[in-house]
Amino acid sequence: MSGVETRKKSPSGRPRGFDAEEALERAMLVFWEHGYEGASLAALTDAMGISATSMYAAFGNKQELFRKAMQRYATGPSDYLVRALEQPTAHGVATEILAGAIRTTTRPSGPQGCLGVQGALTASDSGREVRDLLADWRNDSCCRIQERFRRAADEGDLPPGTDPAVLARYVTTLAFGIAVQAASGVCGDELRAMADAALRTWPPV
């Protein structure tokens, strides 16, 4: 052999030091800011610091990348729902959900609004699977809240005759409405005042 050392290539053409978790975090932020269709492949790969070939090798196609980004969002910025459902009262659950929605959608750094709402802003047929994915995600959140409110009703924490399904839909509609308003530039203080006003109408026990 000659004195020239042969360099080993990174698998799948990935750059040295490639961090899949960091790349996915950056992709999540791009989707969060621009939505699914608004996030171009060039914008995604530029933010992730990898080539399109590396992106496909590591994450699959754009839809699969979005799916993984959505999973990261659910267990990261949007994980306040898990803590909210552990609150001892139904009113506490609703309070924590709205507070969490405001914190997540009005962060001083990073995108405003909610990835679960922003990501759905698609119009073409290519975005249909993404719309379905996000609709399932939003409905799943509502169902989990509904189950928690049903337990609250059984325990006497909600007045007789309260419909857990309607109350869960009310809270989730408020939370997603907060996300839309935040994306439009409404400040956290104004959103908190709105949430406080909504919670004052909570069914008395």
C-alpha positions in Angstrom: 0.0 0.0 0.0 1.0 3.6 -0.5 1.5 6.0 2.3 -1.8 7.6 1.5 -4.4 6.7 4.2 -7.8 5.7 2.8 -10.6 7.7 4.4 -13.8 5.9 5.4 -17.0 7.4 4.1 -19.9 8.0 6.4 -22.8 5.6 5.8 -25.6 6.7 3.5 -23.6 9.8 2.6 -24.2 11.4 5.9 -21.9 14.2 7.0 -19.5 13.4 9.9 -21.0 14.3 13.2 -24.5 13.9 11.9 -26.9 14.0 14.8 -30.3 12.5 13.8 -32.1 13.9 16.9 -30.8 17.4 16.3 -31.7 17.2 12.6 -35.2 16.1 13.5 -35.6 19.0 16.0 -34.6 21.4 13.3 -37.0 19.9 10.8 -39.8 20.1 13.4 -39.2 23.8 13.7 -39.3 24.3 9.9 -42.6 22.4 9.7 -43.9 24.3 12.7 -43.2 27.7 11.1 -44.2 27.0 7.5 -46.6 24.1 7.7 -46.3 20.9 5.7 -46.5 22.2 2.2 -44.8 25.5 3.0 -41.7 23.6 4.2 -39.7 23.0 1.0 -37.2 20.2 0.7 -34.5 22.8 0.3 -35.5 24.6 3.5 -35.7 21.4 5.4 -32.3 20.0 4.4 -30.7 23.4 4.8 -32.0 23.6 8.4 -31.0 20.0 9.1 -27.5 20.5 7.7 -27.7 17.5 5.5 -28.3 16.6 1.8 -31.5 15.4 0.4 -30.0 12.0 0.0 -29.1 11.9 3.6 -32.5 13.0 4.6 -34.2 10.2 2.7 -31.8 7.6 4.0 -32.3 8.7 7.6 -35.9 9.7 7.8 -37.7 8.4 4.6 -39.7 10.7 2.4 -41.1 14.2 3.4 -44.3 12.7 4.8 -42.3 10.3 7.0 -40.1 13.1 8.2 -43.2 15.1 9.1 -44.7 12.2 10.9 -41.5 11.8 13.0 -41.4 15.6 13.6 -45.0 15.4 14.8 -44.1 12.6 17.2 -41.2 14.7 18.5 -43.6 17.7 18.9 -46.1 15.6 20.9 -43.5 14.4 23.3 -41.7 17.7 23.5 -43.4 21.1 23.2 -46.9 19.6 23.4 -46.3 17.3 26.3 -48.2 19.6 28.6 -51.3 17.6 27.9 -49.9 14.6 29.8 -49.3 16.7 32.9 -52.7 18.4 32.5 -54.5 15.1 32.5 -52.9 14.3 35.9 -54.4 17.3 37.6 -56.7 16.3 40.5 -59.8 18.2 39.2 -61.4 18.7 35.9 -61.1 22.5 36.3 -57.4 22.0 37.0 -57.1 19.9 33.8 -58.7 22.6 31.7 -56.6 25.3 33.3 -53.3 23.5 32.7 -54.3 22.7 29.1 -55.0 26.3 28.3 -51.9 27.5 30.1 -49.8 24.9 28.3 -51.2 25.9 25.0 -50.4 29.6 25.6 -46.8 28.8 26.8 -46.1 26.6 23.7 -47.7 28.9 21.1 -46.2 32.2 22.4 -42.6 31.1 23.0 -40.2 34.1 22.9 -38.0 32.1 20.6 -39.1 29.8 17.8 -42.3 29.5 15.8 -45.6 30.9 17.1 -48.8 28.9 17.0 -49.1 25.1 17.1 -47.5 22.5 14.8 -50.7 20.5 15.0 -52.6 23.4 13.5 -49.9 25.1 11.3 -48.9 21.8 9.8 -52.5 21.3 8.5 -52.5 24.3 6.3 -52.3 22.3 3.1 -54.4 22.6 0.0 -53.2 20.0 -2.6 -53.9 16.3 -2.8 -50.4 15.6 -1.7 -51.2 17.0 1.7 -54.2 14.8 2.3 -52.4 12.2 4.4 -50.9 14.9 6.5 -54.3 16.5 7.1 -55.6 13.1 8.1 -52.6 12.5 10.4 -53.1 15.9 12.2 -56.9 15.4 12.4 -56.2 12.1 14.1 -53.7 13.7 16.5 -56.2 16.5 17.4 -59.1 14.0 17.8 -56.9 11.7 20.0 -56.2 14.7 22.3 -59.9 15.4 22.6 -60.7 11.8 23.3 -58.1 11.7 26.1 -59.6 14.8 27.7 -63.1 13.4 27.3 -62.1 10.2 29.1 -60.6 12.3 31.9 -63.7 14.4 32.2 -65.9 11.3 32.2 -63.9 10.1 35.2 -64.4 13.5 36.8 -68.2 13.2 36.3 -68.2 9.7 37.8 -66.3 11.0 40.8 -68.7 13.9 41.3 -66.1 16.5 40.3 -68.5 17.7 37.6 -72.2 18.5 38.1 -74.8 16.0 37.1 -75.9 16.2 33.5 -72.5 17.5 32.3 -71.6 16.0 28.9 -67.9 15.1 29.0 -67.7 15.0 25.2 -69.0 18.5 24.8 -66.8 19.8 27.6 -63.7 18.2 26.1 -64.5 19.6 22.7 -65.0 23.0 24.3 -61.6 22.9 25.9 -59.8 21.6 22.8 -61.5 24.3 20.6 -60.2 26.9 23.0 -56.7 25.5 22.9 -56.6 25.3 19.2 -58.1 28.8 18.9 -55.3 30.0 21.2 -52.8 28.5 18.7 -54.4 30.3 15.8 -54.5 33.6 17.6 -50.9 33.2 18.7 -49.8 32.6 15.1 -51.6 35.8 14.2 -49.4 37.7 16.7 -51.8 38.0 19.7 -49.6 38.2 22.9 -49.6 35.8 25.8 -51.1 38.3 28.2 -54.2 38.8 26.0 -54.5 35.0 25.5 -54.3 34.4 29.3 -57.1 37.0 29.9 -59.2 35.1 27.3 -58.5 31.8 29.0 -59.4 33.2 32.4 -62.7 34.5 31.0 -63.5 31.1 29.5 -62.7 29.3 32.7 -65.0 31.6 34.7 -67.9 29.8 32.9 -66.7 26.4 34.2 -69.7 24.2 35.4 -70.0 24.6 39.2 -70.0 21.4 41.2 
